[in-house]
Amino acid sequence: MKLFLSIIIPAYNEAKRLPLTLIDIDKHMQKVDYSYEIIVINDGSKDATGEIAERFSHLIKNLKIINQENTGKGGAVKHGMIEAKGEIRIFTDADNSTSIDQFNKMIPYFKEGYDVVIGSRDAKGAKLIPPQPWYRRLTGNIGNLLIQALLLQGIWDTQCGFKAFTEKSAEKIFPLLKISRWGFDVEALSLAKTMKYKIKEMPVTWVNSPFSHVKATAYLQVLLEVFKIKFWLITGKYQLPK
């Protein structure tokens, strides 16, 4: 029987937050009528993330742990997407900012023929709990306008960590990724667009963690990587399938 859903959780130093995330995912997945797997990618954590994940693997159904040297979130997601077996493959943050139950809202879009469905904090109907500070919204909006101008016109939130891909699109896109850190979302979506995959942006409820690992410098890093992606696309650095 073909596996329907793969849930990929990239985790770096998430010993404190990962347990509650796994419990919440398990609670919701026990109610579904389709097959699934949960994959934690321990991205070279220096804390007890790996040990804690291994303990939960004996308690939570279909939970798998993959340990790797630290590469960054993009490298962890890439590894998980390639190892996954599901018809649909979704990655979600270890802090559970977006609960996995919102995947159910994505299913109709895949049935309509979309290849990529992404959670959005800026689409109409999205809820942020609590709302982001004005300076984070401002920097995010400025960055997004640049991303739209160069690569992804019409997509208002490229950085929400809740994105799902069909098996076909994931297997074509993720092996091509060159960026292993924060800009990988933009790269994956840009490749999807270039390969003519249908992308749907969907509003989600997003709970803002006060203990976010994302530093302010990450915004600058993403913008620098946006220019790299544009350059690589123009110069044919990606070996795109014909």
Disulfide bonds with the S-S distance in Angstrom:
none
